[in-house]
Amino acid sequence: MLRVDNLRKRYRTGDEALKGVSFSVPDGEVVGLIGPSGAGKSTLIRCINRLVEPNDGDVFLNELNVTKLGRGDLKRARRRIGMIFQEYALVERLSVMENVLSGRLGYVSFWQSFTRRFPQSDVDKAFSLLERVGLTDHADKRADALSGGQRQRVGIARALEQDPELLLIDEPTASLDPKTSRQIMRLITEICRERNLPAIINIHDVPLAQAFVDRIVGLQEGEVVFDGPPSDLTEDVLTRIYGEEDWTTMHGDQDEPEDTHPHPARNDPTAELV
Ligand SMILES: Nc1ncnc2c1ncn2[C@@H]1O[C@H](COP(=O)(O)OP(=O)(O)OP(=O)(O)O)[C@@H](O)[C@H]1O
């Protein structure tokens, strides 16, 4: 269970990105976070694991108040939060298996990770996760040899290899074609149900979110303006969330070929420490 209570963030530039955001995500529930550009979605996701430091408010992961932790405890708490990124954030020259095993880096000693000697139980878990995401035959391939959808499957397996209690997912399908996007959303939501994992997905594509998530939280100018089931997301509500922006154009239903092109990682989202 995740509980966000009155979370506030003002950047040094003066931008007030979160103005007292509160909501909870029970175990097994997948929440789609929607809202126009600049609404505070990325800031919210990053405040939950303190890649961005909130100015006020609390984040509870089960019994643990993440916002009150010192450096060492925060490092341990971050093991419990799996992240999945738009640009996958894989290590290009490493194999699929090594990328999945990197999910254990927070758990093994420096020398084990330096020599890449992971316990057999970690390797066994990685194999079963690769099977779950449909990549058993690709375990030894280099990450840069995979298509976008396959790379995101590696990102999902890597996050699960951490044994997370929460998944934070930032635009998981933004670099994928519509068909692959649906496959990835289906995989994520199925896995969260199987494992009773709570998840928040920052997603631009409203119809895609409506098709797969259990609940939608709509942000606007740093405030929650909608919180409910996808079926309650009427045109009126969407117009309230997006204002003048035309939300109906926010999804691409063009017939594109499925998942053919590898995408280079453009940046490292974990580097964005504020
Ligand atoms: N590092 C930063 N420094 C200063 N201001 C920032 C920073 N990151 C975000 N902001 C500001 O905070 C507000 C919320 O931005 P945020 O990126 O969280 O929104 P978003 O909903 O994720 O937008 P998008 O969908 O375009 O990614 C915006 O006004 C933005 O300009």
The ligand as an ORCA input file, in Angstrom:
! r2SCAN-3c Opt
* xyz 0 1
  N      14.036     20.399    -12.369
  C      13.121     21.362    -12.383
  N      13.449     22.626    -12.031
  C      12.520     23.611    -12.028
  N      11.223     23.437    -12.373
  C      10.841     22.204    -12.739
  C      11.769     21.111    -12.770
  N      11.093     19.990    -13.183
  C       9.821     20.388    -13.394
  N       9.662     21.711    -13.134
  C       8.419     22.479    -13.234
  O       7.451     21.867    -12.386
  C       6.179     21.821    -13.033
  C       5.723     20.371    -13.155
  O       6.603     19.703    -14.076
  P       6.544     18.121    -14.316
  O       7.673     17.768    -15.230
  O       6.463     17.435    -13.022
  O       5.146     17.999    -15.079
  P       4.598     16.793    -15.963
  O       3.138     16.725    -15.676
  O       5.383     15.550    -15.703
  O       4.840     17.323    -17.427
  P       5.167     16.473    -18.768
  O       3.935     15.660    -19.030
  O       5.401     17.525    -19.803
  O       6.378     15.631    -18.480
  C       6.353     22.556    -14.350
  O       5.983     23.893    -14.157
  C       7.841     22.445    -14.625
  O       8.276     23.531    -15.391
*
